[in-house]
Amino acid sequence: MLIDTHAHLYSKQFDADLPETMARAFEAGLTHIFLPNVDSTSIDSMLRLEAAYPERCFAMMGVHPCSIGADFEKELDTAKEWLDRRPFVAVGEIGLDYYWSREFVEQQKTAFRTQLDWAKSLGIPVAVHARDSMDDILDILEEKQDGRLHGVLHCFTGDLAQARRALSLGFFLGLGGVLTYPKGGLDDVVRELPLDRLLLETDAPYLAPVPFRGKRNESAHLVHIAQKLSSVLERPLEEIASATSANALRLFDKAMN
C-alpha cells in the first residue's frame, strides 16, 4: 500500500498514455493519488481524471504561486468559486516560488495568505509549494497558525532547522524524487525526522527519482522513493509504506469523507 500525495497526472504529458500510466500505478500498489491544482487552466483536466478514477484520485483546489501575476485576483476568484461549489481534499497547490522570478513576490504572499484563510475556514489541509522561499513560507505559516492550520510542505528540501519549524507548526513533510539524488542533501535531515510526520509524493511528471531522473515521472515510481526512505531510515520497506500511507490518510481523511 502506497499513497502518492502530490501528482499532476492530468498534465498534457500524460495525454498519450494515461490509462497505462494509471494501470502501472495501481500495479505498483498505489491506493490513493492526490491531485494538486495549478490554476484555472488545469481544473477541467484534473476533475476529469478524478471522475475517471473515483475512490483512487482526489482533487485539491488552489492557485500555484507561479500562476500569480498582476491579475492574480481573477485566478483566486475562480479557485474560490470552485471551493464554494463542491468539496475538495485540500487547498493546493499554494505557496511561494522565488526561483523563476521575484517580480510578483508581494502578490504571491497576498495570494498565499488568502488561500491559507480559505483552508482554515473550510477545515481542510493545505499543500504548500516552497522554492527558494522556505523561510518566508514558515514565517507566514507561523503568522497564520491559530490551531486550525494543517497540511504538508510538498517536496520538502529544507534543512533540519526548517524541518523542525514546520513540525512545530503541525505540518507533515512531503518527500519526493530529490530524496534519491546523490547531491540532494536530504539524507542527514530525514534521519532526524519522525516517521509519523513524513509523506511520500512524486510531483509527477516532474522530479523523477533515480533511476528515472531526467525522464517523465509517474506515480508508479513512488516505490523508488519509498525504497530510498527505507534505506535512509534503516527500516523495512513494508513499514515505510504502511506508516507513510497512514500519515496521508490521517491528513486527508476528514476532507475525503
SVG drawing of the C-alpha trace seen along z (x, -y; Angstrom):
<svg xmlns="http://www.w3.org/2000/svg" viewBox="-22 -44 48 49">
<polyline fill="none" stroke="black" stroke-width="0.4" points="0.0,0.0 1.4,-3.3 -0.1,-6.8 1.1,-9.5 0.2,-12.7 1.2,-15.0 0.9,-14.2 -0.1,-16.2 -1.2,-13.2 -3.8,-15.3 -0.8,-17.1 -0.7,-17.1 2.5,-15.0 0.2,-12.0 -2.3,-12.5 -0.9,-9.8 -0.8,-7.0 -2.9,-8.0 -4.7,-4.7 -1.4,-2.8 0.1,-5.2 -2.7,-4.7 -2.6,-0.9 1.2,-0.9 0.5,-3.0 -2.2,-0.5 0.0,2.4 2.8,0.9 0.5,0.9 -0.8,-2.7 -4.2,-3.0 -4.7,-6.8 -3.3,-9.6 -3.8,-13.2 -4.0,-15.8 -3.0,-19.4 -4.4,-22.1 -2.2,-24.6 -4.6,-27.4 -7.8,-28.0 -6.3,-26.2 -5.8,-22.9 -9.1,-22.5 -11.1,-20.7 -8.4,-18.1 -7.9,-17.5 -11.6,-17.0 -11.9,-14.6 -9.1,-12.5 -10.7,-12.4 -14.1,-11.4 -12.5,-8.7 -10.9,-7.1 -13.3,-7.6 -12.0,-6.4 -8.5,-6.5 -7.9,-10.1 -8.7,-13.1 -8.6,-16.7 -7.3,-19.8 -8.2,-23.4 -5.8,-26.3 -3.5,-28.6 0.1,-27.7 2.5,-30.6 4.0,-30.6 0.4,-31.4 0.3,-34.5 0.8,-37.7 -0.5,-41.2 -4.1,-40.0 -3.9,-37.2 -7.3,-38.2 -9.0,-36.6 -7.3,-33.3 -8.2,-33.4 -11.8,-34.2 -12.0,-31.1 -10.5,-28.9 -12.8,-30.2 -15.9,-29.7 -14.9,-26.0 -14.3,-25.7 -17.7,-27.1 -19.3,-24.7 -18.1,-21.3 -15.7,-19.6 -12.0,-19.3 -9.5,-17.4 -7.1,-20.3 -6.3,-23.9 -3.4,-23.4 -1.0,-23.8 -0.3,-27.1 2.8,-28.9 5.8,-31.0 8.2,-30.4 11.2,-32.8 13.2,-30.5 11.8,-31.7 11.1,-35.4 10.7,-37.7 8.6,-40.2 5.3,-39.3 6.6,-38.4 4.1,-40.6 1.2,-39.3 2.3,-35.7 2.4,-36.5 -1.1,-38.0 -2.5,-35.0 -0.8,-32.6 -2.3,-34.2 -5.7,-34.4 -5.7,-30.7 -4.5,-29.7 -7.5,-31.5 -9.8,-29.6 -8.4,-26.3 -8.9,-27.3 -12.5,-28.3 -13.2,-25.1 -11.3,-22.9 -9.2,-21.2 -5.4,-20.9 -3.1,-22.9 -0.4,-21.6 2.4,-24.1 4.9,-24.8 8.2,-26.4 11.0,-27.0 13.8,-29.3 11.3,-30.7 11.3,-28.3 11.9,-30.9 9.2,-33.3 6.8,-30.3 7.5,-29.3 7.1,-32.9 3.7,-33.2 2.6,-29.8 3.6,-30.9 1.7,-34.1 -1.4,-32.3 -1.3,-29.4 -4.2,-29.6 -4.7,-25.9 -6.8,-25.5 -4.0,-25.4 -2.7,-22.0 -1.2,-20.4 2.0,-19.4 5.1,-21.1 5.3,-19.4 8.7,-18.4 10.5,-19.4 14.1,-20.2 14.9,-22.4 17.4,-22.0 16.9,-20.4 16.1,-23.7 13.4,-24.5 12.0,-20.9 11.7,-21.3 9.9,-24.7 7.5,-23.0 6.9,-20.1 6.3,-22.5 3.5,-24.0 1.9,-20.6 2.8,-20.1 3.8,-17.0 6.8,-16.9 6.4,-15.5 9.4,-13.6 9.8,-13.1 12.4,-12.3 15.0,-14.7 15.5,-12.3 17.0,-9.8 19.5,-12.3 23.1,-11.8 23.6,-15.6 20.0,-16.1 21.3,-16.7 18.3,-15.2 19.6,-12.0 21.0,-13.6 17.9,-15.7 15.5,-12.9 17.3,-10.7 16.4,-13.2 12.7,-13.3 9.9,-11.3 8.4,-8.8 4.9,-9.6 5.2,-13.1 6.5,-12.1 4.6,-11.6 5.6,-10.3 5.0,-12.0 6.1,-12.0 5.2,-15.5 4.7,-13.7 5.6,-14.5 8.4,-16.4 11.4,-15.3 11.6,-11.7 13.6,-9.6 16.7,-7.7 16.9,-5.6 14.5,-7.6 16.0,-11.0 15.6,-13.3 12.7,-11.4 8.9,-11.9 7.9,-11.0 4.8,-9.0 3.1,-7.6 4.4,-4.1 7.9,-5.5 6.8,-6.2 8.1,-2.8 11.7,-4.0 11.2,-6.9 9.8,-4.6 12.8,-2.3 15.2,-5.2 13.5,-6.2 13.6,-2.7 17.4,-2.7 18.0,-6.1 15.9,-5.2 17.1,-1.6 13.5,-0.3 11.7,2.3 10.0,1.1 6.7,2.5 6.9,0.3 7.7,-2.7 4.8,-2.1 2.4,-1.4 3.5,-4.4 3.5,-7.0 0.1,-5.8 -1.4,-6.0 0.1,-9.5 -1.5,-10.5 -4.9,-9.2 -4.6,-11.0 -4.0,-14.3 -6.7,-13.9 -9.2,-11.6 -11.7,-14.2 -11.7,-16.0 -12.2,-12.8 -15.4,-11.9"/>
</svg>
